[in-house]
């Protein structure tokens, strides 16, 4: 499970890099105010990958350290709490 979370976080990090570039190019026009907004949006989205990559490293390290069963136990408790809230 920690592997899946690590790969998910890595994928989100790579996707957010692409989203940052796409947002910057898509919003770019001849208007200077619009260009400034496009740059701010691209920079804002560009701040996300570091967080996702750090989470991926944490998940992979936790798996290496043998905490897979702890993560599974935590997920079961979370699912139980979510089901209680839904009722």
C-alpha positions as CSV (number, residue, x, y, z in Angstrom):
1,X,0.0,0.0,0.0
2,X,2.8,2.4,0.8
3,X,4.2,1.6,-2.7
4,X,0.9,2.7,-4.3
5,X,0.9,5.9,-2.3
6,X,4.5,6.6,-3.3
7,X,3.8,6.0,-7.0
8,X,0.6,8.1,-6.7
9,X,2.5,11.0,-5.1
10,X,5.2,10.7,-7.8
11,X,2.6,10.8,-10.5
12,X,0.9,13.8,-9.0
13,X,4.3,15.6,-8.8
14,X,5.0,15.0,-12.5
15,X,1.4,16.0,-13.4
16,X,1.7,19.2,-11.5
17,X,4.8,20.1,-13.4
18,X,3.0,19.6,-16.7
19,X,-0.1,21.5,-15.3
20,X,2.2,24.4,-14.3
21,X,3.6,24.8,-17.8
22,X,0.2,24.3,-19.4
23,X,-1.5,26.9,-17.2
24,X,1.3,29.4,-18.0
25,X,1.1,28.8,-21.8
26,X,-2.7,28.6,-22.0
27,X,-3.4,31.9,-20.2
28,X,-0.6,33.8,-22.0
29,X,-1.9,36.6,-24.3
30,X,-0.8,40.0,-25.5
31,X,-2.2,41.8,-22.5
32,X,0.5,42.5,-19.8
33,X,-2.0,42.1,-16.9
34,X,-3.1,38.7,-18.3
35,X,0.5,37.6,-18.7
36,X,1.3,38.5,-15.1
37,X,-1.7,36.5,-14.0
38,X,-0.6,33.5,-16.2
39,X,2.9,33.7,-14.6
40,X,1.4,33.8,-11.1
41,X,-0.8,30.8,-11.8
42,X,2.0,28.8,-13.3
43,X,4.3,29.6,-10.3
44,X,1.5,28.7,-7.8
45,X,1.0,25.3,-9.5
46,X,4.8,25.0,-9.7
47,X,5.0,25.0,-6.0
48,X,3.2,21.7,-5.6
49,X,5.7,19.1,-7.1
50,X,8.2,19.4,-4.3
51,X,5.5,18.5,-1.7
52,X,4.4,15.5,-3.8
53,X,7.9,14.3,-4.3
54,X,8.7,14.7,-0.6
55,X,5.6,12.6,0.2
56,X,6.7,9.9,-2.3
57,X,10.1,9.7,-0.6
58,X,8.5,9.4,2.8
59,X,6.1,6.6,1.7
60,X,9.0,4.7,0.0
61,X,11.2,5.1,3.1
62,X,8.4,3.9,5.4
63,X,7.9,0.8,3.3
64,X,11.7,0.1,3.5
65,X,11.6,0.5,7.3
66,X,8.8,-2.1,7.5
67,X,5.8,0.0,8.3
68,X,3.5,-1.5,5.7
69,X,1.4,-3.3,8.3
70,X,1.1,-0.1,10.4
71,X,-0.2,1.8,7.3
72,X,-2.7,-0.9,6.6
73,X,-3.9,-0.9,10.1
74,X,-4.3,2.9,10.0
75,X,-6.2,2.7,6.7
76,X,-8.6,0.2,8.2
77,X,-9.2,2.5,11.2
78,X,-9.8,5.5,8.8
79,X,-12.3,3.5,6.7
80,X,-14.1,2.5,9.9
81,X,-14.3,6.1,11.0
82,X,-15.5,7.2,7.5
83,X,-18.2,4.6,7.6
84,X,-19.4,5.7,11.0
85,X,-19.6,9.3,9.8
86,X,-21.6,8.3,6.7
87,X,-24.3,6.6,8.9
